[in-house]
Amino acid sequence: MKLFTTRRSLIVGMIGISSLTGLQVTAQTAWPNKPVRIIVPFAAGGTTDILARAMAPELTKAFGQSFIVENRAGAGGNIGADLVAKSPADGYTILMGTVGTHGINKALYPKMPYDSQKDFAPITLVAGVPNVMVMNVDKAKALNINSVPDFIKYAKANPGKLSMASSGNGTSIHLAGELFKSRTGIFMTHIPYRGSGPALLDLIGGSVDVMFDNLPSALPQIKSGKLKAFAVTSAQRSAATPELPSIEEAASLKGFDASSWFGLMAPAGTPADIVSRIQQETSKALNTAAVKEKLLSQGAIPGGNTPEEFNTFINAEHVKWAQVVKVSGAKVD
């Protein structure tokens, strides 16, 4: 009788363990069972927003749940990034991070609300893009500025008369301008906005004079003739605008390179299988002919690297941009 009771208890126990394990597996594999938020830490209309909205429908198709883009602008991307850093690590809130939020801001801001290297689980690089030096068309025409050397000449003769817009303090758009100022010895008044979109509107409207915008968001305005483009900030010319020289080439500024990048991040502690699944589907989407062609036509170079590779890249970017901040003398204003 004792033997029968013991065996029955053992069987019941094994069934209980099996059921519990099954529930755990089901819980782990159920993701996503509700919509996922992609937080864009800048206003709508800029490159961060453009890329997030390009990826959202692809991820929606891949996972069968809506991936919803939500703009949380402010503080050079820090507000949106901090929201994600402090969100539950369950895969339902991810960030479209940038070179600003995860490469520049740590060196630029005296106090950061999050640790860009410890508070996130890197997923994958979505795209790298050059910035482009653009000016208000009417202002360029009125001042007879037709090239980078013309711009430098005027700015040196008229210190402080030109204003420089950016998508926010600490963004690559801001730092590209600061690096240009320090390398050329000119002074322009920096006017930060809560994203590239609002800055571009004021640039086109004539409220500000020049901007070192991400190429994808500026390109439609360049093609339509609403903005005058002078050069790209990358080390080489861009395939999307082969007619534009690099700033290094145009102004003989050796080693000038202030490119941008954008990538998906999750809160630290997000299950590795969720991070891996998002990376794999993002990489697949970036390698489809339609998405790849769309990004390349806008001047963006598709990414798709592994979480480990992306983490190594981010760590290197911290070192690079800390040096740029130091050399340029950039400050949060």
TORMI-961675 format. One record per residue (C-alpha): residue in one letter; x, y, z. Coordinates in pm, 1 decimal, decimal comma. Layout:
<kemars>
<r:A	east:X	north:Y	up:Z>
...
</kemars>
This chain:
<kemars>
<r:M	east:0,0	north:0,0	up:0,0>
<r:K	east:280,3	north:236,3	up:86,4>
<r:L	east:454,3	north:159,0	up:-241,5>
<r:F	east:133,7	north:233,5	up:-436,7>
<r:T	east:81,1	north:560,4	up:-251,0>
<r:T	east:442,0	north:664,7	up:-307,7>
<r:R	east:424,6	north:584,7	up:-678,3>
<r:R	east:93,8	north:771,1	up:-710,3>
<r:S	east:243,2	north:1077,7	up:-534,4>
<r:L	east:546,8	north:1062,1	up:-759,4>
<r:I	east:330,0	north:1046,3	up:-1072,0>
<r:V	east:109,8	north:1333,7	up:-951,9>
<r:G	east:423,0	north:1534,7	up:-870,7>
<r:M	east:570,9	north:1471,2	up:-1213,2>
<r:I	east:244,9	north:1575,0	up:-1379,5>
<r:G	east:246,1	north:1893,6	up:-1170,6>
<r:I	east:604,0	north:1974,2	up:-1268,6>
<r:S	east:528,0	north:1898,7	up:-1632,3>
<r:S	east:222,7	north:2125,7	up:-1623,7>
<r:L	east:422,3	north:2405,6	up:-1459,4>
<r:T	east:700,1	north:2372,5	up:-1714,9>
<r:G	east:440,9	north:2381,8	up:-1992,5>
<r:L	east:295,5	north:2702,2	up:-1850,7>
<r:Q	east:641,1	north:2858,4	up:-1833,5>
<r:V	east:718,3	north:2763,9	up:-2194,2>
<r:T	east:378,3	north:2897,3	up:-2302,1>
<r:A	east:445,5	north:3224,1	up:-2118,9>
<r:Q	east:786,3	north:3256,6	up:-2278,0>
<r:T	east:666,9	north:3180,4	up:-2630,2>
<r:A	east:347,5	north:3389,2	up:-2608,6>
<r:W	east:532,4	north:3714,5	up:-2678,4>
<r:P	east:397,4	north:3926,1	up:-2831,5>
<r:N	east:34,0	north:3888,5	up:-2726,9>
<r:K	east:-39,0	north:4262,3	up:-2731,2>
<r:P	east:87,7	north:4569,8	up:-2924,3>
<r:V	east:453,8	north:4669,8	up:-2891,8>
<r:R	east:555,0	north:5035,3	up:-2860,8>
<r:I	east:853,3	north:5174,0	up:-3052,1>
<r:I	east:950,2	north:5493,3	up:-2872,6>
<r:V	east:1099,2	north:5761,6	up:-3096,2>
<r:P	east:1275,8	north:6015,3	up:-2871,0>
<r:F	east:1226,8	north:6300,9	up:-3119,5>
<r:A	east:936,0	north:6474,7	up:-3290,2>
<r:A	east:768,3	north:6331,2	up:-3599,2>
<r:G	east:923,3	north:6403,5	up:-3938,0>
<r:G	east:1291,0	north:6347,1	up:-3861,4>
<r:T	east:1507,9	north:6051,6	up:-3964,1>
<r:T	east:1456,5	north:5865,0	up:-3633,7>
<r:D	east:1082,9	north:5882,8	up:-3692,5>
<r:I	east:1112,9	north:5794,1	up:-4062,3>
<r:L	east:1313,0	north:5479,1	up:-3986,3>
<r:A	east:1087,1	north:5370,7	up:-3702,3>
<r:R	east:781,4	north:5406,0	up:-3925,4>
<r:A	east:957,3	north:5210,3	up:-4200,3>
<r:M	east:1027,3	north:4920,8	up:-3961,2>
<r:A	east:696,9	north:4915,6	up:-3769,0>
<r:P	east:482,7	north:4758,0	up:-4046,0>
<r:E	east:754,1	north:4502,1	up:-4121,4>
<r:L	east:765,5	north:4390,5	up:-3756,8>
<r:T	east:385,6	north:4395,2	up:-3739,9>
<r:K	east:374,0	north:4152,4	up:-4033,9>
<r:A	east:646,1	north:3932,2	up:-3885,9>
<r:F	east:493,5	north:3895,9	up:-3538,1>
<r:G	east:121,4	north:3934,9	up:-3601,9>
<r:Q	east:89,9	north:4213,4	up:-3344,7>
<r:S	east:92,1	north:4588,4	up:-3397,2>
<r:F	east:421,6	north:4772,2	up:-3351,6>
<r:I	east:314,5	north:5129,3	up:-3275,5>
<r:V	east:544,5	north:5429,3	up:-3311,4>
<r:E	east:517,0	north:5677,1	up:-3025,3>
<r:N	east:703,3	north:6010,4	up:-3026,8>
<r:R	east:841,8	north:6128,4	up:-2690,5>
<r:A	east:1063,5	north:6425,0	up:-2773,9>
<r:G	east:1281,5	north:6643,9	up:-2555,7>
<r:A	east:1625,4	north:6690,7	up:-2397,9>
<r:G	east:1820,1	north:6569,6	up:-2700,5>
<r:G	east:1638,7	north:6236,1	up:-2695,8>
<r:N	east:1691,5	north:6178,3	up:-2323,4>
<r:I	east:1321,3	north:6192,6	up:-2229,2>
<r:G	east:1217,1	north:5914,4	up:-2465,4>
<r:A	east:1525,8	north:5705,3	up:-2396,9>
<r:D	east:1473,0	north:5734,7	up:-2021,2>
<r:L	east:1111,6	north:5622,4	up:-2060,0>
<r:V	east:1231,8	north:5300,0	up:-2224,4>
<r:A	east:1517,1	north:5249,9	up:-1976,7>
<r:K	east:1263,4	north:5252,3	up:-1692,0>
<r:S	east:997,7	north:5043,3	up:-1869,8>
<r:P	east:931,7	north:4676,5	up:-1782,4>
<r:A	east:1182,4	north:4445,4	up:-1951,0>
<r:D	east:908,6	north:4242,7	up:-2118,9>
<r:G	east:959,7	north:4327,7	up:-2486,6>
<r:Y	east:656,2	north:4553,9	up:-2514,8>
<r:T	east:844,5	north:4886,1	up:-2508,8>
<r:I	east:1152,2	north:4933,5	up:-2727,0>
<r:L	east:1348,6	north:5236,6	up:-2838,6>
<r:M	east:1468,7	north:5365,8	up:-3172,3>
<r:G	east:1794,6	north:5486,3	up:-3023,8>
<r:T	east:2038,0	north:5719,1	up:-3197,0>
<r:V	east:2399,1	north:5827,5	up:-3196,2>
<r:G	east:2276,4	north:6108,2	up:-2968,2>
<r:T	east:2100,8	north:5898,8	up:-2704,7>
<r:H	east:2365,5	north:5624,3	up:-2709,2>
<r:G	east:2687,8	north:5785,1	up:-2827,4>
<r:I	east:2697,0	north:6158,2	up:-2759,5>
<r:N	east:2476,3	north:6256,4	up:-2466,2>
<r:K	east:2677,8	north:6079,0	up:-2199,0>
<r:A	east:2974,6	north:6305,0	up:-2277,8>
<r:L	east:2766,1	north:6619,0	up:-2332,5>
<r:Y	east:2521,9	north:6628,0	up:-2041,3>
<r:P	east:2656,8	north:6677,7	up:-1687,9>
<r:K	east:2369,7	north:6467,3	up:-1548,5>
<r:M	east:2199,9	north:6184,5	up:-1735,5>
<r:P	east:1871,0	north:6021,1	up:-1625,7>
<r:Y	east:1986,4	north:5682,6	up:-1758,9>
<r:D	east:2305,9	north:5491,4	up:-1831,5>
<r:S	east:2318,3	north:5432,9	up:-2205,6>
<r:Q	east:2549,1	north:5132,6	up:-2168,1>
<r:K	east:2396,5	north:4960,3	up:-1863,7>
<r:D	east:2024,0	north:5032,9	up:-1886,8>
<r:F	east:1961,6	north:4888,7	up:-2234,3>
<r:A	east:1982,3	north:4561,2	up:-2423,3>
<r:P	east:2102,3	north:4649,6	up:-2776,3>
<r:I	east:1896,7	north:4473,1	up:-3044,4>
<r:T	east:2034,8	north:4579,3	up:-3382,7>
<r:L	east:2162,1	north:4870,7	up:-3586,5>
<r:V	east:1883,6	north:4976,2	up:-3825,2>
<r:A	east:2075,5	north:5223,7	up:-4041,6>
<r:G	east:2370,6	north:5458,4	up:-4066,4>
<r:V	east:2332,4	north:5790,6	up:-4245,6>
<r:P	east:2546,7	north:6091,9	up:-4329,9>
<r:N	east:2432,7	north:6438,5	up:-4231,0>
<r:V	east:2406,2	north:6711,2	up:-4490,7>
<r:M	east:2481,0	north:7082,1	up:-4463,7>
<r:V	east:2171,2	north:7268,0	up:-4584,7>
<r:M	east:2078,5	north:7634,8	up:-4589,5>
<r:N	east:1769,2	north:7843,4	up:-4639,1>
<r:V	east:1752,3	north:7898,3	up:-5016,3>
<r:D	east:1657,3	north:8265,9	up:-5005,9>
<r:K	east:1922,6	north:8348,1	up:-4746,6>
<r:A	east:2192,0	north:8167,4	up:-4946,4>
<r:K	east:2091,7	north:8354,9	up:-5260,6>
<r:A	east:2076,7	north:8693,4	up:-5085,2>
<r:L	east:2422,7	north:8644,6	up:-4931,6>
<r:N	east:2568,8	north:8491,6	up:-5250,3>
<r:I	east:2665,2	north:8171,9	up:-5066,0>
<r:N	east:2699,0	north:7888,8	up:-5316,3>
<r:S	east:2952,4	north:7657,6	up:-5152,2>
<r:V	east:3110,1	north:7558,8	up:-4822,6>
<r:P	east:3406,1	north:7799,0	up:-4875,4>
<r:D	east:3156,9	north:8081,3	up:-4947,3>
<r:F	east:2975,4	north:7998,6	up:-4624,8>
<r:I	east:3294,0	north:7997,5	up:-4417,4>
<r:K	east:3407,0	north:8325,3	up:-4570,3>
<r:Y	east:3078,3	north:8497,8	up:-4488,1>
<r:A	east:3058,0	north:8352,6	up:-4136,7>
<r:K	east:3411,7	north:8468,9	up:-4054,1>
<r:A	east:3334,7	north:8818,0	up:-4177,5>
<r:N	east:3003,2	north:8827,6	up:-3989,2>
<r:P	east:3042,2	north:8637,7	up:-3661,1>
<r:G	east:2713,1	north:8555,6	up:-3492,7>
<r:K	east:2492,0	north:8671,5	up:-3779,9>
<r:L	east:2409,0	north:8318,0	up:-3889,3>
<r:S	east:2193,4	north:8083,0	up:-3682,5>
<r:M	east:2230,1	north:7705,2	up:-3677,4>
<r:A	east:1928,0	north:7481,9	up:-3613,8>
<r:S	east:1948,0	north:7130,6	up:-3471,1>
<r:S	east:1710,1	north:6854,3	up:-3367,5>
<r:G	east:1816,0	north:6904,1	up:-3006,2>
<r:N	east:2114,7	north:6937,5	up:-2778,5>
<r:G	east:2350,6	north:6644,0	up:-2810,3>
<r:T	east:2219,8	north:6508,8	up:-3137,5>
<r:S	east:2458,2	north:6432,5	up:-3422,3>
<r:I	east:2299,6	north:6726,9	up:-3605,2>
<r:H	east:2408,6	north:6955,1	up:-3320,9>
<r:L	east:2755,4	north:6798,6	up:-3287,6>
<r:A	east:2819,2	north:6805,6	up:-3663,1>
<r:G	east:2758,8	north:7180,6	up:-3653,9>
<r:E	east:2974,0	north:7228,3	up:-3345,1>
<r:L	east:3256,6	north:7030,4	up:-3502,5>
<r:F	east:3226,0	north:7240,8	up:-3817,8>
<r:K	east:3241,4	north:7559,8	up:-3609,2>
<r:S	east:3548,8	north:7446,9	up:-3418,2>
<r:R	east:3732,0	north:7321,0	up:-3727,8>
<r:T	east:3664,8	north:7638,5	up:-3930,4>
<r:G	east:3693,5	north:7895,2	up:-3652,5>
<r:I	east:3349,6	north:8045,6	up:-3712,1>
<r:F	east:3068,5	north:8131,4	up:-3471,8>
<r:M	east:2698,2	north:8065,6	up:-3524,7>
<r:T	east:2414,1	north:8082,9	up:-3274,0>
<r:H	east:2282,5	north:7734,5	up:-3197,4>
<r:I	east:1903,0	north:7697,5	up:-3183,8>
<r:P	east:1793,1	north:7351,1	up:-3063,6>
<r:Y	east:1449,5	north:7208,0	up:-3149,1>
<r:R	east:1255,3	north:6904,8	up:-3027,5>
<r:G	east:1331,4	north:6710,2	up:-3344,0>
<r:S	east:1447,4	north:6746,4	up:-3702,1>
<r:G	east:1096,0	north:6799,7	up:-3840,0>
<r:P	east:1022,9	north:7127,6	up:-3655,1>
<r:A	east:1377,5	north:7251,9	up:-3721,9>
<r:L	east:1341,9	north:7188,8	up:-4095,3>
<r:L	east:1011,4	north:7377,2	up:-4105,3>
<r:D	east:1173,8	north:7684,0	up:-3950,6>
<r:L	east:1476,8	north:7650,1	up:-4178,5>
<r:I	east:1253,3	north:7644,7	up:-4485,9>
<r:G	east:1048,9	north:7930,8	up:-4342,8>
<r:G	east:1358,6	north:8145,4	up:-4290,2>
<r:S	east:1355,9	north:8165,1	up:-3909,2>
<r:V	east:1699,9	north:7999,5	up:-3900,4>
<r:D	east:1980,4	north:7988,6	up:-4156,6>
<r:V	east:2165,5	north:7657,2	up:-4167,2>
<r:M	east:2139,7	north:7299,1	up:-4043,2>
<r:F	east:2349,6	north:6982,0	up:-4054,2>
<r:D	east:2047,8	north:6754,5	up:-4087,4>
<r:N	east:2031,4	north:6377,9	up:-4136,3>
<r:L	east:2022,3	north:6316,3	up:-4509,6>
<r:P	east:1698,5	north:6108,9	up:-4522,2>
<r:S	east:1484,8	north:6382,3	up:-4366,0>
<r:A	east:1647,1	north:6667,4	up:-4562,3>
<r:L	east:1662,2	north:6496,3	up:-4901,9>
<r:P	east:1298,4	north:6558,4	up:-5009,0>
<r:Q	east:1340,3	north:6928,8	up:-4931,4>
<r:I	east:1668,2	north:6939,7	up:-5124,8>
<r:K	east:1511,1	north:6769,8	up:-5427,3>
<r:S	east:1211,2	north:7002,8	up:-5420,2>
<r:G	east:1440,0	north:7307,0	up:-5418,2>
<r:K	east:1328,1	north:7425,1	up:-5075,0>
<r:L	east:1676,9	north:7385,8	up:-4927,9>
<r:K	east:2023,2	north:7460,3	up:-5064,2>
<r:A	east:2262,3	north:7169,5	up:-5000,8>
<r:F	east:2639,6	north:7221,2	up:-4983,7>
<r:A	east:2803,4	north:6899,0	up:-4862,5>
<r:V	east:2763,2	north:6578,6	up:-4663,1>
<r:T	east:2933,8	north:6532,8	up:-4326,2>
<r:S	east:3050,2	north:6175,0	up:-4385,9>
<r:A	east:3405,0	north:6088,8	up:-4486,1>
<r:Q	east:3291,0	north:6001,4	up:-4840,2>
<r:R	east:3018,8	north:6123,2	up:-5074,0>
<r:S	east:2677,4	north:5960,7	up:-5043,1>
<r:A	east:2537,5	north:5737,1	up:-5318,1>
<r:A	east:2204,1	north:5917,7	up:-5276,1>
<r:T	east:2362,2	north:6257,2	up:-5352,1>
<r:P	east:2678,5	north:6185,6	up:-5554,7>
<r:E	east:2689,5	north:6545,3	up:-5675,0>
<r:L	east:2754,2	north:6673,0	up:-5321,4>
<r:P	east:3112,7	north:6672,4	up:-5193,0>
<r:S	east:3203,3	north:6574,2	up:-4838,6>
<r:I	east:3285,3	north:6862,3	up:-4605,7>
<r:E	east:3640,6	north:6726,5	up:-4585,4>
<r:E	east:3662,0	north:6751,8	up:-4964,0>
<r:A	east:3483,4	north:7086,5	up:-4997,6>
<r:A	east:3667,0	north:7273,5	up:-4723,2>
<r:S	east:3993,6	north:7075,9	up:-4697,5>
<r:L	east:3905,6	north:6970,2	up:-4342,0>
<r:K	east:4101,9	north:6646,5	up:-4312,6>
<r:G	east:3934,6	north:6373,1	up:-4112,1>
<r:F	east:3600,3	north:6551,2	up:-4080,4>
<r:D	east:3333,0	north:6285,0	up:-4020,5>
<r:A	east:3009,1	north:6336,1	up:-3828,7>
<r:S	east:2770,1	north:6066,5	up:-3943,1>
<r:S	east:2456,3	north:5945,8	up:-3765,1>
<r:W	east:2314,7	north:5604,6	up:-3682,1>
<r:F	east:1989,5	north:5460,0	up:-3552,7>
<r:G	east:1913,9	north:5129,9	up:-3383,0>
<r:L	east:1662,1	north:4935,7	up:-3177,1>
<r:M	east:1714,8	north:4894,4	up:-2802,0>
<r:A	east:1517,7	north:4720,7	up:-2527,9>
<r:P	east:1532,2	north:4779,2	up:-2151,7>
<r:A	east:1814,6	north:4589,3	up:-1981,8>
<r:G	east:1698,4	north:4248,3	up:-1865,0>
<r:T	east:1466,4	north:4186,3	up:-2159,9>
<r:P	east:1469,6	north:3809,0	up:-2227,8>
<r:A	east:1742,9	north:3717,7	up:-2474,6>
<r:D	east:1502,5	north:3518,0	up:-2690,5>
<r:I	east:1281,1	north:3824,9	up:-2743,1>
<r:V	east:1582,6	north:4041,7	up:-2827,9>
<r:S	east:1704,1	north:3774,9	up:-3070,1>
<r:R	east:1365,7	north:3740,5	up:-3240,4>
<r:I	east:1333,3	north:4116,1	up:-3294,8>
<r:Q	east:1688,6	north:4131,3	up:-3431,3>
<r:Q	east:1630,8	north:3844,6	up:-3670,5>
<r:E	east:1306,0	north:3986,0	up:-3810,2>
<r:T	east:1452,6	north:4336,6	up:-3837,3>
<r:S	east:1753,9	north:4200,4	up:-4023,0>
<r:K	east:1526,3	north:4006,3	up:-4258,7>
<r:A	east:1321,2	north:4318,4	up:-4330,6>
<r:L	east:1632,1	north:4530,7	up:-4390,5>
<r:N	east:1751,4	north:4277,6	up:-4645,3>
<r:T	east:1432,3	north:4270,8	up:-4849,5>
<r:A	east:1464,5	north:4448,0	up:-5183,0>
<r:A	east:1180,6	north:4692,1	up:-5107,8>
<r:V	east:1309,1	north:4813,3	up:-4769,4>
<r:K	east:1673,0	north:4818,2	up:-4877,8>
<r:E	east:1592,9	north:5021,4	up:-5189,4>
<r:K	east:1380,3	north:5263,6	up:-4987,9>
<r:L	east:1655,9	north:5329,4	up:-4733,9>
<r:L	east:1936,9	north:5355,2	up:-4989,5>
<r:S	east:1734,3	north:5602,6	up:-5198,8>
<r:Q	east:1707,9	north:5821,7	up:-4888,3>
<r:G	east:2079,7	north:5807,1	up:-4819,6>
<r:A	east:2057,2	north:5552,1	up:-4537,1>
<r:I	east:2273,6	north:5239,3	up:-4525,7>
<r:P	east:2076,9	north:4939,6	up:-4385,6>
<r:G	east:2215,0	north:4761,2	up:-4079,4>
<r:G	east:2092,8	north:4439,0	up:-3917,7>
<r:N	east:2390,9	north:4329,0	up:-3705,5>
<r:T	east:2364,6	north:4099,5	up:-3402,4>
<r:P	east:2300,0	north:4230,0	up:-3049,7>
<r:E	east:2661,4	north:4149,0	up:-2957,1>
<r:E	east:2799,3	north:4335,2	up:-3258,8>
<r:F	east:2570,8	north:4630,1	up:-3193,2>
<r:N	east:2684,0	north:4646,8	up:-2830,5>
<r:T	east:3049,9	north:4656,0	up:-2938,3>
<r:F	east:2967,0	north:4930,6	up:-3188,0>
<r:I	east:2790,6	north:5140,7	up:-2921,2>
<r:N	east:3085,0	north:5112,2	up:-2683,1>
<r:A	east:3319,9	north:5236,2	up:-2958,8>
<r:E	east:3082,8	north:5525,8	up:-3036,0>
<r:H	east:3100,8	north:5644,2	up:-2674,6>
<r:V	east:3477,5	north:5676,2	up:-2704,5>
<r:K	east:3461,3	north:5848,7	up:-3044,4>
<r:W	east:3199,5	north:6108,1	up:-2953,7>
<r:A	east:3348,5	north:6188,0	up:-2614,4>
<r:Q	east:3655,6	north:6301,1	up:-2807,3>
<r:V	east:3442,7	north:6502,5	up:-3053,6>
<r:V	east:3264,5	north:6676,8	up:-2766,2>
<r:K	east:3599,1	north:6758,5	up:-2605,6>
<r:V	east:3759,9	north:6888,3	up:-2925,8>
<r:S	east:3455,7	north:7088,4	up:-3036,4>
<r:G	east:3392,7	north:7240,4	up:-2695,4>
<r:A	east:3021,5	north:7168,6	up:-2737,5>
<r:K	east:2798,8	north:7243,0	up:-2439,5>
<r:V	east:2433,3	north:7197,0	up:-2360,8>
<r:D	east:2266,3	north:7535,6	up:-2396,0>
</kemars>
